[in-house]
Amino acid sequence: MSQASTQARRETDRAIATVWRVEQARVIAGLTRMVRDISLAEELAQEALMAALRAWPETGVPRNPGAWLTQAGKRKAIDYFRHRKMAAGKLEALGRDMEDDVPDTEAALHEHLDDDVGDDLLRLIFTSCHPILPPESRVALTLRLIGGLTTEEIARAFLANDTAIGQRIVRAKRTIAEAGVPFEVPRGVEREERVASVLGVLYLIFNEGYSATAGADWMRPQLCEEAMRMGRILVTLIPEEPEAHGLLALMELQHSRAKARTNAKGEPVLLPDQNRALWDQLMIRRGLDGLNKAQQLGGAIGPYTLQAAIAACHSRARKAEDTDWKQIATLYGLLNQVTPSPVIELNRAVAVSMAEGPAAALPLVDALKEASSLENYHLLYGVRGDLLRKLGRHGEANLEFKRAAELTRNAREKAFLEGRAEEMS
């Protein structure tokens, strides 16, 4: 093989990898609608990918690669049922489905798939986030099916064992199959409940990327990127849902600060100390537009939209001292009414300290020490240590920072808190 041919093959392989990352979820969704089995749909999609790897270096990447992959997957499905001598009725139905659904011309195929792909993808998102699954399984399955991450990538992101993550995904798919979960978008009250589950999964994924609970790195940007990518898909599929826009706005506004959140050594940089020139202004504009959209849709303001409004207060401040902390404290108060939580109250206390001073906030934090749910929450002690530091009570602050350092499982955060404790000794 000549050098030019080798280079051309490499470029085609890179193009196929890019196409697969973009189209994988849509292909699996379309095949799941056809075969009603997520595991089988995944296998068929992989076989379609292998067919592309064989064909495209010779023919070139087609104009509509997603349609090509879906058609190839459907042909593999017919082969699968034929080889396993499935019921003739099933095979005949699949044959008719293919004849009806997959026109010969690529232009016609492109037009047809665009009609169904949104519904199929929405069905797959609702299925992978079904409340019948425990939250950790919803996260793993969503990252696998919608995010397109490999089992190894998911395990690495959550510092878990590859085998354990693989088993979690397999059990999730088996649970869905055994429960006979229909591949459909629910209606009415059930849809509202499932939307909350879908948004909650994306929120968990983003938060783990934004502030890793354990490991050597403070952030895992890949998880943030995947959560935002899935959020963008979601707002196109359910554009009338305010909280979908609110969550995407929240993620974009938060992630806009990514480059400023650590220094050259990878150490955390707190919000007041960040170089705001490093904030991504395009992402901020997108986030603010999304927040406006969520608010314009009306209805009761939900928790993601409220959090996005808080993030927007920071994003609009050119300098740290320009931040409207009174407004932030008010928004946290509203958020605590919508979703009561001691963690939200802790965040409100921080805002109060910035608006009115540490003496006003310390009683609020002290009251939270009685909450059993925060007994081992390192940020409670970190916040209290910071308030005591500002009040000049350095000995007490030292003990609080040490306690916070003991409780965190993130190496970067631990080192940061230990440094704070040392400053107070």
C-alpha positions, 0 to 999 in steps of 0.5 A: 500500500502506497503512502498516499493510500495509507494516509487516505485510509487513516483519514477515512478511519478518523472520519468513520470514528467521528461519524460513529460518535455523532450517529451512534445513539440515533442508529441504536434508537432506530434499531431499538424501535425495530427489534424492541431489544436494546442489547440486540440493537447495540449489537446490530449497530456495531455490525453496521459500523463494521460494515462501514469500516469495510465499505467506506474506504473504497466508496467514501463516506456517504452523504448521509452516513447515519442513514447508511448505518441504519439501513445496514443495521436493518439488513443485519436484523433481517439476517439475525432473525433468519439465521435463528429461524425466528417465526416466519411472521416476525421475519415477514414483518421485518421484511415489510418494515424494511421495504416500507421504511428504507427507500432505495435512494439515499435522498428518500432515505434521508427524508424518511429518517429525519421524520423518525429520528427525533422520536426514536432518540427521545424514546431511547433517552426516556428508556435509559433513564427509566425510574425502574433503574437505580440512579447509578444504573441510569447514569451508566446506561445513559452515558453508554447509549446516548453519550456513546462512551465505552464501558472503560471510559465510564469506569474511568470517569467514575473511578469504578471497576470496568467489570462492575460498570459493565455488569451494571449496564448489562443488569440495567438492560436486562431489568428493562427487558424483563419488566417489559418497559415499552419503547415509547415516550410516556404521556401525562403525569408519567411523562412529567415524572420521567422528564424529572428522571432524565434531567436528574441523570444529566445533572448527576453526570455534569456535577461529577464532571464539574467537581469530581467526588474522588480521584486526582483531578478536581474536574472531569471535563469529558463528563461535563461535555457529554452532559451538555451534548445530551442536554442540547439533544434534549432541548431540541426533542422537548423544546416546550419543557422549561427545565430542559432549557434551564438545566442546559443553561445552568451547565453552560454557565457553570462550564464557561468558567472551566479554564479559570477554575484551576491554575497551571498546577491543576490546583483549584481556584475559588470563584472570587479569585478566578481570572474572568478573562478566561471565562468562555463568553460564547458559552455564557451568551448561550447559557443566558439565552437558554435561561431567557427561553426557560423563563419565557416558557412560563409556569412554575420556576423549577430548580434547574432554572433557579440554579441557572439564574444564580449562575447568571448572576456570577456570569454577568459580573465583570469583577468579583466585587460586582456580584449581586450577592443579595440577589443570589441569597434571595434565589437560594431562598426560593430554591430551598422552598422548591427543593428543601435541602441543607446543602442549598441552605449552606449555599445560601449562607455563603451568599449571605456572608458575601452580602452581609458579612461572615458574622451574619452567616455563621449562625446559619452554618452552625444551625446546619451542623445539627443536620445528620445528612451533613455530618460527613459533608466536607464542604460544611466544615470548609465553609465554616472554616472560611467564615471563622478565618474571616472573623479572625478566629484562626485556631477554630478555622484550622480545625474546621479545614482539617476536618474538611480535608479528612472527609473529602475523597478528591486529592486536589481538594484535600491538598487545597484544604490542608493548605488552608489549615496550614495557613491558620496554624 
